[in-house]
Amino acid sequence: MKLGILPLGRPTFDVPFAEKNLSAMLTALEAAGAKVLGPRTLLFDAEATEAAIADLKRQEIDFLLLLQVTFTDASLTVAAANAFDLPMAIWAIPEPRIGGRLRLNSFCGLNLASHALGLSGRKFSWLYADPADDIAGELADLLSGKRVVGQLEGTIAATTSEAAEEVVRKTAGKRIARLGEHPVGFDTCAYDKANLKALAGVEVEELNLDTLFDAGKIADADDVEELRRTVDAEGLEDVDQTELDRSLRLKIALDGIRKDGRFDAFAIRCWPETFTEYGGAVCGPVSLMGEARVPCACEADVYGALTQLVLQEASGEAVFLTDLVDIDTSDDTSVVWHCGQAPLSMLAEGEKPLATIHTNRKMPLLYEFPLKPGRVTFMRISQAHGKPKMILAGGDMLDRPKSFTGTSGVVRFDTSADQVLTRVMDSGLEHHMALAYGEHRPLLKEVAAAMGLPVLEL
């Protein structure tokens, strides 16, 4: 077999660690007996990746393998898929849960890729495995096309209820402010305003990201100082104080925009411009807004904001829009994480929130703490495979130390970790799911029926 590889990465992650893992992946592929063609170094940008694609086309490869060494968006994955009418696979890798930064975030890249490829009906094989483990059998299956992604669809519940109808009525008429456009390659965050209005009766107003930045810059200094005094976090004095001030101003700005526009939720393009153009993180302010029952979705994820509104209404609890970043089948657990924006009511007992900086962009304010143990419900109003549906999961958040910096929790889903991993891939699920504490799936299934949405359970 002439195996063409594209090793994908981003320089904002731990490049030396990524290179070490890439070396191990190449060693495993060579041991599998394939003739490996293509670059042996990480491809960090479109120019390098497009050049590598052109080179592989000239070599007339038999099989295309994308090495998802770190997180990347799906744009180059889709470009590669479109360039070759060949069997294709993606190999992503876990990383140790040792409490430090999320050094690779490889699974999230696979998650984005599976959703984007699912929208176009492009079949691919996949593997999520450590190259240092004994994976010869799994790798052989991958390269022989035996691990092809499936396509799961849901079913509509037969009945609804007055409580579910009330959730739908209360959600209708809500207003979401979208601040900035979603990043390129984040097909998971794309939306159609008319379709969303028809589905849920929710309005979206599209605002420029400068609306947020300009409001932050003119925020009243006394209001900012008062907010600072109420921030419950250790180490507030240890972060850059100018950047902290800018970050807190974004909370004041969001409050003002919400009041002026009568908004109930936000979908915010949180990076890179909040760091590169404005100079402070919006993650901490998002945590504070969520605690105040004004959900905010990262990466301008409008359906993520809608998901939070529905789950918040159904649960009566604060919600957290999170990434699934690791699944460990040997431990039968998974890790949910986001940079540092979980509502403070999700703080584990006996822990104190730490004021910290964004691991990639190095600016405050973010919170760092492990999520408290307890029963949890996950939900996403999804557009997977181009068909609206509600995706649900239930599980127990465990009493475990934090896996990574930011806000994260170790969850044991009701179904096995192996099944969750497969069903995430086969469902084409977006990379954001909302979680709330408590068991809310029975009501949410009825809500889905009232909205005309099929339900798919992980």
Secondary structure as a PSIPRED ss2 file (coil, helix, strand):
# PSIPRED VFORMAT (PSIPRED V4.0)

   1 M C   1.000  0.000  0.000
   2 K E   0.000  0.000  1.000
   3 L E   0.000  0.000  1.000
   4 G E   0.000  0.000  1.000
   5 I E   0.000  0.000  1.000
   6 L E   0.000  0.000  1.000
   7 P E   0.000  0.000  1.000
   8 L E   0.000  0.000  1.000
   9 G C   1.000  0.000  0.000
  10 R C   1.000  0.000  0.000
  11 P C   1.000  0.000  0.000
  12 T C   1.000  0.000  0.000
  13 F C   1.000  0.000  0.000
  14 D C   1.000  0.000  0.000
  15 V H   0.000  1.000  0.000
  16 P H   0.000  1.000  0.000
  17 F H   0.000  1.000  0.000
  18 A H   0.000  1.000  0.000
  19 E H   0.000  1.000  0.000
  20 K H   0.000  1.000  0.000
  21 N H   0.000  1.000  0.000
  22 L H   0.000  1.000  0.000
  23 S H   0.000  1.000  0.000
  24 A H   0.000  1.000  0.000
  25 M H   0.000  1.000  0.000
  26 L H   0.000  1.000  0.000
  27 T H   0.000  1.000  0.000
  28 A H   0.000  1.000  0.000
  29 L H   0.000  1.000  0.000
  30 E H   0.000  1.000  0.000
  31 A H   0.000  1.000  0.000
  32 A C   1.000  0.000  0.000
  33 G C   1.000  0.000  0.000
  34 A C   1.000  0.000  0.000
  35 K E   0.000  0.000  1.000
  36 V E   0.000  0.000  1.000
  37 L E   0.000  0.000  1.000
  38 G C   1.000  0.000  0.000
  39 P C   1.000  0.000  0.000
  40 R C   1.000  0.000  0.000
  41 T C   1.000  0.000  0.000
  42 L C   1.000  0.000  0.000
  43 L E   0.000  0.000  1.000
  44 F C   1.000  0.000  0.000
  45 D C   1.000  0.000  0.000
  46 A H   0.000  1.000  0.000
  47 E H   0.000  1.000  0.000
  48 A H   0.000  1.000  0.000
  49 T H   0.000  1.000  0.000
  50 E H   0.000  1.000  0.000
  51 A H   0.000  1.000  0.000
  52 A H   0.000  1.000  0.000
  53 I H   0.000  1.000  0.000
  54 A H   0.000  1.000  0.000
  55 D H   0.000  1.000  0.000
  56 L H   0.000  1.000  0.000
  57 K H   0.000  1.000  0.000
  58 R H   0.000  1.000  0.000
  59 Q C   1.000  0.000  0.000
  60 E C   1.000  0.000  0.000
  61 I C   1.000  0.000  0.000
  62 D C   1.000  0.000  0.000
  63 F E   0.000  0.000  1.000
  64 L E   0.000  0.000  1.000
  65 L E   0.000  0.000  1.000
  66 L E   0.000  0.000  1.000
  67 L E   0.000  0.000  1.000
  68 Q E   0.000  0.000  1.000
  69 V C   1.000  0.000  0.000
  70 T C   1.000  0.000  0.000
  71 F C   1.000  0.000  0.000
  72 T C   1.000  0.000  0.000
  73 D C   1.000  0.000  0.000
  74 A C   1.000  0.000  0.000
  75 S H   0.000  1.000  0.000
  76 L H   0.000  1.000  0.000
  77 T H   0.000  1.000  0.000
  78 V H   0.000  1.000  0.000
  79 A H   0.000  1.000  0.000
  80 A H   0.000  1.000  0.000
  81 A H   0.000  1.000  0.000
  82 N H   0.000  1.000  0.000
  83 A H   0.000  1.000  0.000
  84 F C   1.000  0.000  0.000
  85 D C   1.000  0.000  0.000
  86 L C   1.000  0.000  0.000
  87 P C   1.000  0.000  0.000
  88 M E   0.000  0.000  1.000
  89 A E   0.000  0.000  1.000
  90 I E   0.000  0.000  1.000
  91 W E   0.000  0.000  1.000
  92 A E   0.000  0.000  1.000
  93 I C   1.000  0.000  0.000
  94 P C   1.000  0.000  0.000
  95 E C   1.000  0.000  0.000
  96 P C   1.000  0.000  0.000
  97 R C   1.000  0.000  0.000
  98 I C   1.000  0.000  0.000
  99 G C   1.000  0.000  0.000
 100 G C   1.000  0.000  0.000
 101 R C   1.000  0.000  0.000
 102 L C   1.000  0.000  0.000
 103 R C   1.000  0.000  0.000
 104 L C   1.000  0.000  0.000
 105 N C   1.000  0.000  0.000
 106 S H   0.000  1.000  0.000
 107 F H   0.000  1.000  0.000
 108 C H   0.000  1.000  0.000
 109 G H   0.000  1.000  0.000
 110 L H   0.000  1.000  0.000
 111 N H   0.000  1.000  0.000
 112 L H   0.000  1.000  0.000
 113 A H   0.000  1.000  0.000
 114 S H   0.000  1.000  0.000
 115 H H   0.000  1.000  0.000
 116 A H   0.000  1.000  0.000
 117 L H   0.000  1.000  0.000
 118 G H   0.000  1.000  0.000
 119 L H   0.000  1.000  0.000
 120 S C   1.000  0.000  0.000
 121 G C   1.000  0.000  0.000
 122 R C   1.000  0.000  0.000
 123 K C   1.000  0.000  0.000
 124 F C   1.000  0.000  0.000
 125 S E   0.000  0.000  1.000
 126 W E   0.000  0.000  1.000
 127 L E   0.000  0.000  1.000
 128 Y E   0.000  0.000  1.000
 129 A C   1.000  0.000  0.000
 130 D C   1.000  0.000  0.000
 131 P C   1.000  0.000  0.000
 132 A C   1.000  0.000  0.000
 133 D C   1.000  0.000  0.000
 134 D C   1.000  0.000  0.000
 135 I C   1.000  0.000  0.000
 136 A H   0.000  1.000  0.000
 137 G H   0.000  1.000  0.000
 138 E H   0.000  1.000  0.000
 139 L H   0.000  1.000  0.000
 140 A H   0.000  1.000  0.000
 141 D H   0.000  1.000  0.000
 142 L H   0.000  1.000  0.000
 143 L H   0.000  1.000  0.000
 144 S C   1.000  0.000  0.000
 145 G C   1.000  0.000  0.000
 146 K C   1.000  0.000  0.000
 147 R C   1.000  0.000  0.000
 148 V E   0.000  0.000  1.000
 149 V C   1.000  0.000  0.000
 150 G C   1.000  0.000  0.000
 151 Q C   1.000  0.000  0.000
 152 L C   1.000  0.000  0.000
 153 E C   1.000  0.000  0.000
 154 G C   1.000  0.000  0.000
 155 T E   0.000  0.000  1.000
 156 I C   1.000  0.000  0.000
 157 A C   1.000  0.000  0.000
 158 A C   1.000  0.000  0.000
 159 T C   1.000  0.000  0.000
 160 T C   1.000  0.000  0.000
 161 S C   1.000  0.000  0.000
 162 E H   0.000  1.000  0.000
 163 A H   0.000  1.000  0.000
 164 A H   0.000  1.000  0.000
 165 E H   0.000  1.000  0.000
 166 E H   0.000  1.000  0.000
 167 V H   0.000  1.000  0.000
 168 V H   0.000  1.000  0.000
 169 R H   0.000  1.000  0.000
 170 K H   0.000  1.000  0.000
 171 T H   0.000  1.000  0.000
 172 A C   1.000  0.000  0.000
 173 G C   1.000  0.000  0.000
 174 K C   1.000  0.000  0.000
 175 R E   0.000  0.000  1.000
 176 I E   0.000  0.000  1.000
 177 A E   0.000  0.000  1.000
 178 R E   0.000  0.000  1.000
 179 L E   0.000  0.000  1.000
 180 G C   1.000  0.000  0.000
 181 E C   1.000  0.000  0.000
 182 H C   1.000  0.000  0.000
 183 P C   1.000  0.000  0.000
 184 V C   1.000  0.000  0.000
 185 G C   1.000  0.000  0.000
 186 F C   1.000  0.000  0.000
 187 D H   0.000  1.000  0.000
 188 T H   0.000  1.000  0.000
 189 C H   0.000  1.000  0.000
 190 A C   1.000  0.000  0.000
 191 Y C   1.000  0.000  0.000
 192 D C   1.000  0.000  0.000
 193 K H   0.000  1.000  0.000
 194 A H   0.000  1.000  0.000
 195 N H   0.000  1.000  0.000
 196 L H   0.000  1.000  0.000
 197 K H   0.000  1.000  0.000
 198 A H   0.000  1.000  0.000
 199 L H   0.000  1.000  0.000
 200 A H   0.000  1.000  0.000
 201 G C   1.000  0.000  0.000
 202 V C   1.000  0.000  0.000
 203 E E   0.000  0.000  1.000
 204 V E   0.000  0.000  1.000
 205 E E   0.000  0.000  1.000
 206 E E   0.000  0.000  1.000
 207 L E   0.000  0.000  1.000
 208 N C   1.000  0.000  0.000
 209 L H   0.000  1.000  0.000
 210 D H   0.000  1.000  0.000
 211 T H   0.000  1.000  0.000
 212 L H   0.000  1.000  0.000
 213 F H   0.000  1.000  0.000
 214 D H   0.000  1.000  0.000
 215 A H   0.000  1.000  0.000
 216 G H   0.000  1.000  0.000
 217 K H   0.000  1.000  0.000
 218 I C   1.000  0.000  0.000
 219 A C   1.000  0.000  0.000
 220 D C   1.000  0.000  0.000
 221 A H   0.000  1.000  0.000
 222 D H   0.000  1.000  0.000
 223 D H   0.000  1.000  0.000
 224 V H   0.000  1.000  0.000
 225 E H   0.000  1.000  0.000
 226 E H   0.000  1.000  0.000
 227 L H   0.000  1.000  0.000
 228 R H   0.000  1.000  0.000
 229 R H   0.000  1.000  0.000
 230 T H   0.000  1.000  0.000
 231 V C   1.000  0.000  0.000
 232 D C   1.000  0.000  0.000
 233 A C   1.000  0.000  0.000
 234 E E   0.000  0.000  1.000
 235 G C   1.000  0.000  0.000
 236 L H   0.000  1.000  0.000
 237 E H   0.000  1.000  0.000
 238 D H   0.000  1.000  0.000
 239 V C   1.000  0.000  0.000
 240 D C   1.000  0.000  0.000
 241 Q H   0.000  1.000  0.000
 242 T H   0.000  1.000  0.000
 243 E H   0.000  1.000  0.000
 244 L H   0.000  1.000  0.000
 245 D H   0.000  1.000  0.000
 246 R H   0.000  1.000  0.000
 247 S H   0.000  1.000  0.000
 248 L H   0.000  1.000  0.000
 249 R H   0.000  1.000  0.000
 250 L H   0.000  1.000  0.000
 251 K H   0.000  1.000  0.000
 252 I H   0.000  1.000  0.000
 253 A H   0.000  1.000  0.000
 254 L H   0.000  1.000  0.000
 255 D H   0.000  1.000  0.000
 256 G H   0.000  1.000  0.000
 257 I H   0.000  1.000  0.000
 258 R H   0.000  1.000  0.000
 259 K H   0.000  1.000  0.000
 260 D H   0.000  1.000  0.000
 261 G H   0.000  1.000  0.000
 262 R C   1.000  0.000  0.000
 263 F C   1.000  0.000  0.000
 264 D C   1.000  0.000  0.000
 265 A E   0.000  0.000  1.000
 266 F E   0.000  0.000  1.000
 267 A E   0.000  0.000  1.000
 268 I E   0.000  0.000  1.000
 269 R C   1.000  0.000  0.000
 270 C C   1.000  0.000  0.000
 271 W C   1.000  0.000  0.000
 272 P C   1.000  0.000  0.000
 273 E H   0.000  1.000  0.000
 274 T H   0.000  1.000  0.000
 275 F H   0.000  1.000  0.000
 276 T H   0.000  1.000  0.000
 277 E H   0.000  1.000  0.000
 278 Y H   0.000  1.000  0.000
 279 G C   1.000  0.000  0.000
 280 G C   1.000  0.000  0.000
 281 A C   1.000  0.000  0.000
 282 V C   1.000  0.000  0.000
 283 C H   0.000  1.000  0.000
 284 G H   0.000  1.000  0.000
 285 P H   0.000  1.000  0.000
 286 V H   0.000  1.000  0.000
 287 S H   0.000  1.000  0.000
 288 L H   0.000  1.000  0.000
 289 M H   0.000  1.000  0.000
 290 G H   0.000  1.000  0.000
 291 E H   0.000  1.000  0.000
 292 A C   1.000  0.000  0.000
 293 R C   1.000  0.000  0.000
 294 V C   1.000  0.000  0.000
 295 P C   1.000  0.000  0.000
 296 C E   0.000  0.000  1.000
 297 A E   0.000  0.000  1.000
 298 C H   0.000  1.000  0.000
 299 E H   0.000  1.000  0.000
 300 A H   0.000  1.000  0.000
 301 D C   1.000  0.000  0.000
 302 V H   0.000  1.000  0.000
 303 Y H   0.000  1.000  0.000
 304 G H   0.000  1.000  0.000
 305 A H   0.000  1.000  0.000
 306 L H   0.000  1.000  0.000
 307 T H   0.000  1.000  0.000
 308 Q H   0.000  1.000  0.000
 309 L H   0.000  1.000  0.000
 310 V H   0.000  1.000  0.000
 311 L H   0.000  1.000  0.000
 312 Q H   0.000  1.000  0.000
 313 E H   0.000  1.000  0.000
 314 A H   0.000  1.000  0.000
 315 S H   0.000  1.000  0.000
 316 G C   1.000  0.000  0.000
 317 E C   1.000  0.000  0.000
 318 A C   1.000  0.000  0.000
 319 V C   1.000  0.000  0.000
 320 F E   0.000  0.000  1.000
 321 L E   0.000  0.000  1.000
 322 T E   0.000  0.000  1.000
 323 D E   0.000  0.000  1.000
 324 L E   0.000  0.000  1.000
 325 V E   0.000  0.000  1.000
 326 D E   0.000  0.000  1.000
 327 I E   0.000  0.000  1.000
 328 D E   0.000  0.000  1.000
 329 T C   1.000  0.000  0.000
 330 S C   1.000  0.000  0.000
 331 D C   1.000  0.000  0.000
 332 D C   1.000  0.000  0.000
 333 T E   0.000  0.000  1.000
 334 S E   0.000  0.000  1.000
 335 V E   0.000  0.000  1.000
 336 V E   0.000  0.000  1.000
 337 W E   0.000  0.000  1.000
 338 H E   0.000  0.000  1.000
 339 C C   1.000  0.000  0.000
 340 G C   1.000  0.000  0.000
 341 Q C   1.000  0.000  0.000
 342 A C   1.000  0.000  0.000
 343 P C   1.000  0.000  0.000
 344 L H   0.000  1.000  0.000
 345 S H   0.000  1.000  0.000
 346 M H   0.000  1.000  0.000
 347 L E   0.000  0.000  1.000
 348 A C   1.000  0.000  0.000
 349 E C   1.000  0.000  0.000
 350 G C   1.000  0.000  0.000
 351 E C   1.000  0.000  0.000
 352 K C   1.000  0.000  0.000
 353 P C   1.000  0.000  0.000
 354 L E   0.000  0.000  1.000
 355 A E   0.000  0.000  1.000
 356 T E   0.000  0.000  1.000
 357 I C   1.000  0.000  0.000
 358 H C   1.000  0.000  0.000
 359 T C   1.000  0.000  0.000
 360 N C   1.000  0.000  0.000
 361 R C   1.000  0.000  0.000
 362 K C   1.000  0.000  0.000
 363 M C   1.000  0.000  0.000
 364 P C   1.000  0.000  0.000
 365 L C   1.000  0.000  0.000
 366 L E   0.000  0.000  1.000
 367 Y E   0.000  0.000  1.000
 368 E E   0.000  0.000  1.000
 369 F E   0.000  0.000  1.000
 370 P E   0.000  0.000  1.000
 371 L E   0.000  0.000  1.000
 372 K C   1.000  0.000  0.000
 373 P C   1.000  0.000  0.000
 374 G E   0.000  0.000  1.000
 375 R E   0.000  0.000  1.000
 376 V E   0.000  0.000  1.000
 377 T E   0.000  0.000  1.000
 378 F E   0.000  0.000  1.000
 379 M E   0.000  0.000  1.000
 380 R E   0.000  0.000  1.000
 381 I E   0.000  0.000  1.000
 382 S E   0.000  0.000  1.000
 383 Q C   1.000  0.000  0.000
 384 A H   0.000  1.000  0.000
 385 H H   0.000  1.000  0.000
 386 G H   0.000  1.000  0.000
 387 K C   1.000  0.000  0.000
 388 P C   1.000  0.000  0.000
 389 K E   0.000  0.000  1.000
 390 M E   0.000  0.000  1.000
 391 I E   0.000  0.000  1.000
 392 L E   0.000  0.000  1.000
 393 A E   0.000  0.000  1.000
 394 G E   0.000  0.000  1.000
 395 G E   0.000  0.000  1.000
 396 D E   0.000  0.000  1.000
 397 M E   0.000  0.000  1.000
 398 L C   1.000  0.000  0.000
 399 D C   1.000  0.000  0.000
 400 R C   1.000  0.000  0.000
 401 P C   1.000  0.000  0.000
 402 K C   1.000  0.000  0.000
 403 S C   1.000  0.000  0.000
 404 F C   1.000  0.000  0.000
 405 T C   1.000  0.000  0.000
 406 G C   1.000  0.000  0.000
 407 T E   0.000  0.000  1.000
 408 S E   0.000  0.000  1.000
 409 G E   0.000  0.000  1.000
 410 V E   0.000  0.000  1.000
 411 V E   0.000  0.000  1.000
 412 R E   0.000  0.000  1.000
 413 F E   0.000  0.000  1.000
 414 D C   1.000  0.000  0.000
 415 T C   1.000  0.000  0.000
 416 S C   1.000  0.000  0.000
 417 A H   0.000  1.000  0.000
 418 D H   0.000  1.000  0.000
 419 Q H   0.000  1.000  0.000
 420 V H   0.000  1.000  0.000
 421 L H   0.000  1.000  0.000
 422 T H   0.000  1.000  0.000
 423 R H   0.000  1.000  0.000
 424 V H   0.000  1.000  0.000
 425 M H   0.000  1.000  0.000
 426 D H   0.000  1.000  0.000
 427 S H   0.000  1.000  0.000
 428 G C   1.000  0.000  0.000
 429 L C   1.000  0.000  0.000
 430 E C   1.000  0.000  0.000
 431 H C   1.000  0.000  0.000
 432 H E   0.000  0.000  1.000
 433 M E   0.000  0.000  1.000
 434 A E   0.000  0.000  1.000
 435 L E   0.000  0.000  1.000
 436 A E   0.000  0.000  1.000
 437 Y E   0.000  0.000  1.000
 438 G C   1.000  0.000  0.000
 439 E C   1.000  0.000  0.000
 440 H C   1.000  0.000  0.000
 441 R H   0.000  1.000  0.000
 442 P H   0.000  1.000  0.000
 443 L H   0.000  1.000  0.000
 444 L H   0.000  1.000  0.000
 445 K H   0.000  1.000  0.000
 446 E H   0.000  1.000  0.000
 447 V H   0.000  1.000  0.000
 448 A H   0.000  1.000  0.000
 449 A H   0.000  1.000  0.000
 450 A H   0.000  1.000  0.000
 451 M H   0.000  1.000  0.000
 452 G C   1.000  0.000  0.000
 453 L C   1.000  0.000  0.000
 454 P C   1.000  0.000  0.000
 455 V E   0.000  0.000  1.000
 456 L E   0.000  0.000  1.000
 457 E E   0.000  0.000  1.000
 458 L C   1.000  0.000  0.000
